[in-house]
Amino acid sequence: MALFVCSIQIQVHFGGEKGQTVSQFTLPLLAVCSTMAVIALVRPGMLGPTVLSCGRFLQLLLRGVRPDADAVVSLMGWVVKAVFLPLMLAWSLAWIASAGQMWQGSTFIGAFAAAMALLYAIDTAFGTVGYLSTSERIGAHIRSVDTTALGWLSALACYPPLSVVVLESWLVYKSSADWTAWFAAGSVAAGVWGGAILLLTAIYTWSTVVFGPRFSNLTHRGIITSGPYRWGKHPAYVAKNASWWLISVPFLSHGTLTQTLLHCLALLGVNLIYALRAYTEERHLRRDLDYRNYARWIARHGWLARLRRVAFGNVFRERG
C-alpha cells in the first residue's frame, strides 16, 4: 500500500490542479493501509494471491534471485492500480459534483456542459470500478502488464504529473476561444456542432463502459469485442481525439496564422501520443491468439475496411 501513498503524494505535489484532486484520499488511504498491514500479519491469505505474490517478489529480490513471471505481473498490476485508481476515483467524484453546477438555467451551452460532465463522470466511474475489480472469479484478473518504456511513457503522458509538462506546457493547442465562440447561441449550426461533440464523447464513454470490471490501462485483462469494438480496435481514442478537434477548433483562431498553425501542430502532437498508445497496446495484446483473431476480423469487417471497400469499389466501377 506504500505504492498508493507515494502515488498520491506525487500527484498532489507535481500533478497540478488535476493531480491535487486526489489529496482528499490521503487519510482514508492511510487507514486502509494500516488495516491491511494488520491483516497481512494475522491472515495474509485474506488479501488475495496478488498481495502474496508481491511479497514473494520482494523476498526473491532481497535474496538476489530473479522473481518469477507471476510475481512480476502481480507487482506491476499493483503499480498500475496505484497510479490510476486515485485519479479515476477523484475525477469521477469531481465530474459528478460539477455536472449540476454546469447547468446554467435552460440554455443550450449549460445543457451541453452538464451532459459532457455527466459522460466524463460515467467514464471515470467505470474506470474506478475496473481498477477495483481484478478478481479472477469474475474473469477480470490481470493476465499480463506492459513492461515497455514506450508503453508506459505514452500512457503516463496523458495523466498528471507527466501531462502537466507534455500536454499543458509543450502541446498547448487550446486558444482563448473554443467552438462556442464560432457559432451563434441557439443556432442550428451550434446544435449540430455541439451534438457531434456529444456523440463522439458518448462513443468514448461507451468504449469504457463495455469493459465493465476489466477496464485498465497498460494491462491485458481479456479481449473486448462488443460495443463500439465491433467496428474498430480503438474507438475510445478515435472518438476522444476527434472531439478535441471539434471542441478547440484550432484551425480557426482570433490570432495570427502562425498561432493557428502552432495550435494545429500541438493537437496533432497529442494525437500522435494516442497513436503511440494504440500501437503499444496492440503490441502487448498480440501475444494473445484471441486478440490476433479479433484484429484479423476487424481488418476485414471494421469500419475502415468498409470505407475502403466503398471507396475502391467506386473507383473500380468507374474504371470498368
Secondary structure, 3 states (H helix, E strand, C coil): CHHHHHHHHHHHHHCHHHHHHHHHHHHHHHHHHHHHHHHHHHCHHHHCHHHHHHHHHHHHHHCCCCCCHHHHHHHHHHHHHHHHHHHHHHHHHHHHHHHHHCCCCCCHHHHHHHHHHHHHHHHHHHHHHHHHCCCHHHCCCCCEECCCHHHHHHHHCCCCCHHHHHHHHHCCCCCCCCHHHCCCCCCHHHHHHHHHHHHHHHHHHHHHHCCHHHCCCCEECCCCCCHHHHCCCCHHHHHHHHHHHHHHCCCCCCCCHHHHHHHHHHHHHHHHHHHHHHHHHHHHHCCCHHHHHHHHHHHHHCHHHHHHHHHHHHHHHHHC
